[in-house]
Amino acid sequence: MGKKRSNVMIPLWNQGNPKKGRYSIQTAIYHWNNADKIVEMAREVHACNANMQVKIPAGHQGIIAMEQATYEGISVMATLVFSVDQAIAAAEAIETGLERRKKEGLDNSQLNPMCAVLLGMQDDWIKAYAEQENIVIHPDAYHWGGVTICKKVYKIFKERNYLKENLIFAYTEHE
């Protein structure tokens, strides 16, 4: 199914810009704690089509898998990133994979690594914590936790030249 659906994006991909025409598929969550299995799934997704972007959860084993998958020439997107530390760990793993490739003379020009910080999750957590602890917070303030994390991640990525300009911030909306 992924191969069939990714073909819709191939015309954009064939224009030669590795940032356009990507089709993303998440690795299965069942192996979140096994880097080898995550890399194996990343290889399977990558084999579906030239324009594949593999989403890998940014847990400990996922971060290990990101480095190896990147080294193997797979475009990865760090997902389920909830903190600054997670974003940095994911970026460092991806950058290490890119550097390993570069040292071996491998081409990185078709890779498009990304990091998706789910800022809405922080908002939800802050709200739940405030309610649990009977802390009164203005309702508009909840959204600033995630925004603050994203701003800090963005600043650090720019300073360290992580993932070039390819940083994604995702927002989940809950009522």
C-alpha atoms as one frame of an Amber mdcrd trajectory, in Angstrom:
protein
   0.000   0.000   0.000   2.849   2.376   0.844   4.498   1.750  -2.483   1.257
   2.390  -4.358   0.478   5.568  -2.414   4.024   6.905  -2.639   3.764   6.774
  -6.432   1.346   9.718  -6.247   4.246  11.861  -4.992   6.846  10.560  -7.441
   6.306  13.323 -10.054   7.362  15.927  -7.462  10.225  13.727  -6.305  11.468
  13.308  -9.874  11.954  17.072 -10.128  15.167  16.513  -8.150  14.496  18.278
  -4.856  14.850  15.750  -1.997  12.527  17.879   0.150   9.579  17.571  -2.236
   7.563  14.525  -3.110   8.379  12.605   0.063   5.986   9.995   1.371   6.252
   9.117   5.064   5.510   5.839   6.781   5.850   5.157  10.517   7.753   2.087
  11.670   5.602  -0.303  13.707   5.317   0.659  17.354   5.570  -2.956  18.503
   9.360  -2.920  18.345   9.927   0.494  19.948  12.527  -1.039  22.282  14.586
  -2.915  19.666  16.907  -0.856  17.464  17.681  -3.783  15.159  13.991  -4.405
  14.449  13.392  -0.683  13.868  16.246  -0.557  11.352  14.895  -3.676   9.665
  11.477  -1.999   9.300  13.139   1.199   8.075  14.858  -0.807   5.337  11.520
  -2.330   4.298   9.826   1.075   4.118  12.783   2.593   2.286  12.655  -0.204
  -0.297   9.069   0.707  -1.233  10.102   3.676  -3.366  12.864   6.258  -3.871
  10.855   9.006  -2.179  10.248   7.306   1.155  10.666   9.098   4.494  10.777
   6.716   7.454   9.276   7.899  10.731  11.135   6.525  13.729  10.000   7.166
  17.323  12.592   9.103  19.332  12.895   6.694  22.239  16.311   5.347  23.252
  16.303   2.441  20.767  14.733   4.598  18.048  17.546   7.119  18.346  20.101
   4.322  17.945  18.155   3.117  14.892  18.081   6.630  13.390  21.853   6.758
  13.216  22.128   3.377  11.502  19.234   4.000   9.116  20.691   7.380   8.145
  24.075   5.762   7.611  22.398   3.262   5.276  20.990   6.122   3.180  17.460
   6.131   4.557  15.752   9.483   5.075  14.412   9.459   8.615  12.009  11.634
  10.531  12.367  11.574  14.304   8.824  11.335  15.654   7.234  11.371  19.096
   9.675  14.059  20.183   8.358  15.742  23.326  11.439  17.440  24.803  14.504
  19.464  23.926  16.772  16.608  25.029  14.974  14.129  22.773  15.249  16.468
  19.792  18.961  16.994  20.376  19.614  13.259  20.807  17.734  12.505  17.565
  19.558  15.245  15.662  22.946  14.106  16.948  22.220  10.507  15.931  21.142
  11.570  12.457  24.138  13.896  12.090  26.463  11.058  13.163  24.919   8.824
  10.492  25.421  11.567   7.885  29.044  12.072   8.971  29.751   8.334   8.749
  28.414   8.392   5.188  30.462  11.464   4.316  33.686   9.890   5.641  33.086
   6.926   3.332  32.455   9.174   0.345  28.730   8.376   0.200  26.283  10.938
  -1.181  23.945  12.661   1.277  22.274  14.963  -1.237  19.118  12.853  -1.553
  18.579  12.513   2.187  16.083  14.757   3.953  16.324  14.126   7.706  13.690
  15.752   9.908  12.596  16.090  13.515   8.929  16.402  14.497   8.405  17.978
  17.909   4.860  17.306  19.104   4.288  20.493  21.017   0.630  19.819  21.775
   1.606  16.936  24.039   3.425  19.267  26.436   0.340  21.464  26.581  -1.813
  18.460  27.474   0.633  17.307  30.132   0.860  20.755  31.751  -2.921  21.006
  31.837  -3.314  17.541  33.373  -0.593  18.242  35.942  -2.135  21.594  36.909
  -5.547  19.973  37.344  -4.092  17.100  39.395  -2.195  19.464  41.682  -5.004
  22.054  41.834  -2.783  24.726  40.301  -4.674  27.617  38.753  -3.285  28.600
  35.363  -4.827  30.923  32.836  -6.197  28.706  30.001  -4.168  30.584  27.365
  -0.934  29.767  29.201  -1.112  26.026  28.530  -0.034  26.450  24.922   3.218
  28.196  25.802   4.970  25.095  27.185   5.157  23.429  23.794   5.935  26.691
  22.017   8.827  27.310  24.418  10.249  23.846  23.785   9.975  24.314  20.014
  11.677  27.707  20.146  14.549  26.279  22.167  14.931  23.294  19.825  14.893
  25.620  16.825  17.576  27.873  18.367  19.838  24.943  19.266  19.420  23.327
  15.833  20.344  26.623  14.137  23.375  27.177  16.398  24.691  23.649  15.866
  23.606  23.419  12.222  21.600  20.276  12.932  19.421  18.863  10.182  20.093
  21.950   8.064  16.787  23.793   7.719  14.627  20.660   7.919  12.897  21.048
  11.243   9.225  20.220  11.647   7.010  21.240  14.531   3.778  19.332  14.818
   0.807  20.495  16.836  -1.883  18.228  18.164  -5.198  19.811  18.983  -7.316
  18.445  21.774 -10.573  19.842  23.073
